[in-house]
Structures are given as C-alpha cells and as structure tokens.
C-alpha cells in the first residue's frame, strides 16, 4: 500500500460521504472496489451486476460519481448506463481490460481505468477523475 493509501485509510485524508455507483459484473472485483470505497468513507450504490438494475439505479439513485465496467456479459455493455449518467451530469469512469481503441462507443473525454484494478490505481483515478469529491 502506498503512503497516500495508508493516509486515507487512517483518516488523515478523508473523503465522503459522497455516493459512488459501481457497475461491475465480476462479483469479486465489484465487492473489492466497494470495500475500498467504503473504507475511505464513501457510500456505495450497488454494486450492480446486471444492466437492467444498473440502468434503474442510474436513473433514480443519488449518485455523485460512478465506475462502470464496459463489458457486462451476454453482449451487453454499460453504454446505456453512461448515457443516463451523462444526461444527469454525473461523472463516471469506464473500467475495462480492453484497450481504449477496442471500445467503439467511448467519447474522446471518457476516462478509463484499466483492469486489473489495484487499490492505488483506484485511488489515483478517483482523485483525477472526480476532484470535486475530495474533502474541501
């Protein structure tokens, strides 16, 4: 663990209680992300593992930011969820093992977190992609 991660986990740098939405069809990855974000003081919405549930939460839940797995299995992607979040002006990061150029629906300003995810990379992405979530 890096010193930044240790500081955040000790409470020297706190964030939250903003709500972070997780859409991820791999249960282990989803719950590891959720655990880390909760340890940092965030409220976690989800994780949603199915597209229909993710779309419903994207429409109705209190969400300040989101991490969206690109591929949700069965030829489904998180693009419809991203579209809803864009309409609501909620920032998000796509999470994927694919290279950026392999994802046809990405917009030029879409942020991508490459799998495998480490706690350090998740924290770094969180800070860069969602600077408004930092404690003022």
C-alpha positions in Angstrom: 0.0 0.0 0.0 1.3 3.5 -0.8 1.6 6.2 1.8 -1.3 8.1 0.2 -3.5 5.0 0.5 -2.4 4.5 4.1 -3.1 8.1 5.0 -6.6 7.9 3.5 -7.3 4.6 5.3 -6.0 6.0 8.6 -8.2 9.0 8.2 -5.5 11.6 7.7 -7.2 12.5 4.4 -10.9 11.7 4.3 -13.4 11.9 1.6 -17.1 11.3 1.6 -19.9 10.7 2.4 -20.5 11.1 -1.4 -22.2 8.3 -3.2 -20.2 6.2 -5.7 -22.1 3.9 -8.1 -20.4 0.7 -9.1 -21.4 -1.3 -12.2 -19.4 -4.5 -12.4 -20.4 -8.0 -13.5 -17.5 -9.7 -11.8 -18.6 -10.1 -8.2 -15.1 -10.3 -6.7 -14.0 -7.1 -8.4 -17.2 -5.3 -7.5 -17.0 -6.1 -3.9 -13.3 -5.3 -3.6 -14.0 -1.9 -5.1 -17.0 -1.4 -2.8 -15.0 -2.4 0.3 -12.2 0.0 -0.5 -14.5 2.9 -1.3 -16.5 2.3 1.9 -13.2 2.2 3.9 -12.5 5.6 2.5 -15.8 6.9 3.8 -17.9 6.8 0.6 -21.4 5.5 0.4 -21.5 2.8 -2.3 -24.5 2.5 -4.6 -24.7 -1.1 -5.9 -22.7 -2.8 -7.0 -25.0 -3.5 -9.9 -24.1 -6.7 -11.8 -26.9 -6.6 -14.3 -27.6 -4.0 -17.0 -31.3 -3.5 -16.1 -30.5 -2.9 -12.4 -27.7 -0.6 -13.3 -29.9 1.5 -15.6 -32.6 1.8 -12.9 -30.1 2.9 -10.3 -28.5 5.3 -12.8 -32.0 6.9 -13.4 -33.1 7.1 -9.8 -30.3 6.8 -7.2 -28.4 9.6 -5.5 -25.1 9.3 -7.3 -22.1 11.7 -7.2 -19.8 9.6 -9.4 -19.5 6.1 -10.9 -17.2 3.4 -12.0 -18.7 1.4 -15.0 -17.4 -1.9 -16.2 -17.5 -1.7 -20.0 -18.5 -5.4 -20.7 -21.4 -6.7 -18.7 -21.5 -10.1 -20.3 -24.1 -11.6 -22.7 -23.1 -9.0 -25.4 -24.2 -6.1 -23.1 -22.2 -3.0 -22.3 -22.5 -0.2 -19.8 -23.1 2.4 -22.6 -26.8 2.8 -21.7 -25.8 3.5 -18.1 -23.2 6.0 -19.2 -25.8 7.8 -21.4 -28.1 8.1 -18.4 -25.3 9.4 -16.2 -24.3 11.9 -18.9 -27.9 13.2 -19.1 -27.8 13.7 -15.3 -24.3 15.3 -15.5 -22.8 12.7 -13.2 -19.1 12.0 -13.8 -18.0 8.4 -14.4 -15.0 6.3 -15.3 -15.2 3.2 -17.5 -13.4 0.1 -16.1 -12.1 -2.4 -18.5 -9.4 -4.9 -19.5 -9.8 -3.8 -23.2 -7.6 -1.2 -24.8 -9.3 2.1 -25.3 -9.3 1.7 -29.2 -11.2 -1.6 -28.8 -14.3 0.2 -27.3 -16.3 1.7 -30.1 -18.6 3.8 -28.0 -16.0 5.8 -26.0 -16.0 9.5 -26.4 -12.7 11.4 -26.5 -13.1 12.8 -23.0 -14.3 9.5 -21.4 -11.9 8.3 -18.6 -10.8 4.7 -18.5 -9.4 2.7 -15.6 -7.6 -0.4 -16.9 -8.0 -3.8 -15.2 -6.6 -5.4 -13.2 -7.5 -2.8 -10.6 -5.2 -2.1 -7.6 -6.2 0.0 -4.7 -3.5 2.5 -5.6 -4.8 2.8 -9.2 -8.4 3.1 -8.0 -7.4 5.9 -5.6 -5.4 7.7 -8.2 -8.2 7.5 -10.7 -10.7 8.6 -8.1 -8.7 11.8 -7.4 -8.0 12.6 -11.0 -11.5 11.8 -12.4 -13.5 13.2 -9.5 -11.6 16.1 -7.9 -14.8 17.6 -6.6 -15.2 14.6 -4.3 -12.2 15.5 -2.3 -13.0 16.9 1.1 -12.9 20.7 0.9 
